[in-house]
Amino acid sequence: MTGPATPAGDRGTSATSTTAGQDGTFRYVIGYNGDKRSKDALRLGIALAKAFNAELEIVCILRSDEPYLPVYPPVGDVTPMLRRQANNWLHEALDTVPDDVVARGHVRTSLSVAAGLLAAVVEFEATLVVVGAASGKYTAKFSVGPVTDALLHRAGVPVALAPRGYKGVTAIKRLYAGIGMRPGAHRIMREAREAAYRSGLELDLVSFLPLDHVQGEATEAIAQVERNLQSSAKEIGEHVPVSVQVVRGKTLKKAVAEMDWQPDAVLLVGSSRLAGERQIFLGTTTSRILRHLPIPMIVLPLRTSEKETES
């Protein structure tokens, strides 16, 4: 233990965001409470930390009671018991982190889990927050619950989403960057380029082309998307090995299913233009992709400069 209710374990050193903290260290906040989805998030955090030489801040958020909402039936102050349980979860989490990754555990109190994780991002100068899919009986790998939904609307840093049952047995080895046909892909390309520079990972620019949305000859539409991707690849630069793919299907769901996804990969996507400054907002296409995606996704917040570029 180091500090009050803050178990810590320094485990050796190991962001898709290109701005480190003031000390030059990349840190990821992992939302953790001992359940299956938080274990998925931890495995993704470890896989990303290995690939991008980052450190993990594993944070368990205890919800604080409102002073005007007394507990019924009265059971006294249960805070010490909750902190003990949180510390036990964090010790279990730290025991699963390999020795070549730096990881620390923290217990924090907040009125909501999302607010607590966002406060932890600020506290640790984190460049990424990692969460798991919502629990429940769903066939989809991803289901956005209230915590993730709040993060996606309020986070000023990228949010990494681990699919349900994510194994994460190896480090991330490939980056996919989702490039759309509309303006505004500069943020994704910039982040993908810097991540590839720093990690040495292979980079694959991908556009999904649902043929039910194509007007006119499909061959010409495919050729146009390919030309856009090749132009984007040149913009990224010759020092990063880049490949391009146009993945097509009758519908967006079928296009995502047609993709030969590598299991040790992650998909970078941008926010909708409806997002506010330094905020994330999932657009319709991204939300639909998320429902059928078998690998982790990292959603990047929008910057004012991107809106200015588009306009």
N, C-alpha and C positions, 0 to 999 in steps of 0.2 A: 504493500500500500504506500502511496505517496500522496499526502494531502488528505483532508477529510473526505471520506466516502468516495475516494478516487483511486481505485486500484490501477496500477500501471505496470507494464512490463516492457522493457526495452529489449527488442529481439533481434538486433542486427539491422542493416539499412536496406531498405528497398524503397499523369493527371492529364487527363486529357486536356484540362485547361492549361494554358501556356503561361500563366502568371503565378509564380510561387509566392509564399509568404515573405515577410520582411527579412527573414533569415535565409531565404533562398531555398526553403524546404517545401516540397509539395505534400499536402496532407489531404486525406479523404475522411469525411465523417461518415460512419456507418451507424444507421439506426438499428438498435439491438434490444430485444426483450426476451430472448430465449425461445421464441416460437420458430416454426418452420420457415416462415418468410424472412425473418431476420437472419437465420442461418444461411439462407440463399444469398441474402445481401452480403453477409460476411465472406462467403466463398467468392462472390464477384469482386468484392473489395480486395481480397488477397490476390486474385488473378490480375486485376488492374495494377495493384501496387508492384507486383513482380515485373510487369511489362513496362511501367512508367516510372519506376524508381521513386515511389511515394511511400509515405508513412500513414498508418491507420489510427484514427481516433474513434474508438468504439464507444458509443454513447447510449446509455440506458436512461430514458426520460421517465421520471415519476411525475404523474399529474398531481398538481397541488389542489387542495380543496378550496372552493370559494368560501370565504368567511361566513356568508349568509346561507350556506347549504350544509347544515349539521348532518352528521352521519346518523342514520337510523337503521336498526336499533343502536343506541350508543355503545360503543365498544372501546372507548378510550383512544389514545393516540397510537395508530398502527404504523406510523412513519418508520420507526426503527426496524420493525419486521420487514417492511417493504424494501428498505435500504439493504438489509441483509440478503434478501432474495435477489435484488439487483446485483449486488456484489458477487453473489454465487454465480449468477448468469455470466457476468463479465469474466470471472476467473475461468469458467468453462470455455468461453469464447477465446480467451487469450491462449488457452492450452491447445487450441486447434490451429493457431497461427504458426506457420513454419518459422524456423530460426532465422531465415534470411530476410524477413520482413519485420520492420519496426511496428509495434502495435502497443497502444495504451488504452486502458479502460477508464470510463468516467461515468459517474452517476450525477444527473442534473435534474432539477425540479422545474416544471413549467405548467402553465394552465392548459397547454395542449402539447401533444407529441410533436406536431409539425413546428410549432413555435419554438419548442425546446431544441429541435434539430437545427433550425435556422439560427438560433442564438449560438449554438455550438460552432456553426460554420464561421460566424464572426469571431468567436472567442479563439478558435484555433487557426484563424486565417486560412481556412480550408479552400481548396479549389474544386471540390466535388463532394456531393452528398449521395450516398448509396442506400437504396431501399429495396425491399422485396415486393413481389406481387401480393395483392390482397388474398386473404384466406377464403375458403368456401368451396362449394362443390361446383367447379366450373370446368369446362373442357378446354378453354383457352389457357395458354401459358401465362398471359398477363391479365390482371383485373385491377383496375385503378381504384383503390379504396380511398377513404376520406383523408388519411394522412398524406398519401402520395398525391392526391388531387390538390391538397393545399400547398404542398411543396412545388408542384408543377405550375401553380399560379403565383407563387410568391418568391421562389428561390432566385437569387441573383447570381448563382453559380450553376454549372451543369448538374443535372440530376441523372444518375445511373439507375436503371431499373433492371433488377434480376428476374428472369422468368421463373415461374413456379417449378420447383424441383431442380434448380440449376446445380450442376455438379461441380463445375469449376476446378477440375482436377489438374489443369495445367495453366500456365500464364496465358494471357491474351497474346495471340500470335498474328492476328490479321485485323485490319481496320476496314470496315465498310463505311462509306460516306454516302448518304442518300442525297442525291442532287436532283432537284425538281426542275421543271421547265420554266417556272416563273423567276423573276429577278430575286435576289436576296440570298444566293448560295455562297456569297463571299465569306461569311462567317464560318460556314461548315468547311469550306476549302482551306481557310487559314488555320483553323483548329486541326484539321486532318493533316495538313502539311507539317505543322509544328510537332504534332504527336508522332508522326512518322519519322521526322528528323531525330527527335529525342530518343525514340525507342528502337528505331531500325525495323519497325513492323512493315509488312506489306500493306499497301493501300489500294483499295478497290473502290472506284467511283461507280455508283449504281443508280440507275433511273428505272422506276417501275412504270410500265406502259400498259394500262388496262385497255384492251382493244374496244371494249364497249363504249369508251369515251372518245374514240378516234373518229373524226369526221373525214370522209374521203378515203383515199388509198392508204392502206396500212403500211405499205412498203415505204412510202415517202415519209410518213410520220416516224417510222423507226430510224430511217436515215437521218432525219433532222435531229432526233434525240442523240444519236451516235455522234453527230458533228458537234453538238453542244458539249457532250462529255469529253470528246477529244480536245476541244478548246479549253475546258476546265483542267484537263490533265496537263496541258502545256502551261497554263497559268500557275499551277502548283510548282512546276520546276523540274529540271532534268535530274536533280540530285536525289529525288525520291522516286523509287520504282512504283509506277502507277499503272494499273490496268483499269479498263472500263467495261461495263456491262449494261446492256439494255435488256431488262427482264420483262417479257411480255406474257400476257395471258388474257383470256376472255374477260375476266374481271380482275380487280386489284387483289382480291383474295387468291385467285388462281395464279396471278403473277408472283405473289410472295411465295406461294407453295412451289412454283416452278424453280425458284432460286436454289442453287446448290450451296446452301449455307455451310460454312466451316464451323464446327462446334466450338472451337477455341477462338472465336471472333466476337466483335462488338460492332453495332451499327450506330453511327453518329447521324443525328437528324437535327434540323433547326426548328425554331419556334414559329408559330403563325405570326403574320404581320399584325394580328390583333393584340399581341403581347405588348405590355408597357415596357418602358426603359428598364433594362436589366431584369426582365421577367421572362417567364416561360409560359407559353400558351400552346397547347396541342391543337394543330389544325385538323381538319376533317380527314385528310389523307393520312397523316401521321397516326391519328387515333385508329384508323382502320388497319394500317400496317401493324400496329402494336398488338391488335387482337389475334394476329396470325403469325407473329414473329417467333421463331424458336430460339433465338439468341438474345443476349442482353442489348438494351438500347440506351444510348446517352443522349439526352435532350439538351440542347444548348440554348441559353437565354438570348433574347434579342438585345441589340445595342442601338442607340439612337443613330449612330453612323450608318447602320444597315438600312434604316428607314430612309435616311437622306440619300443613300446610294440608289435605293429603289426609285425614289421620286425624281 
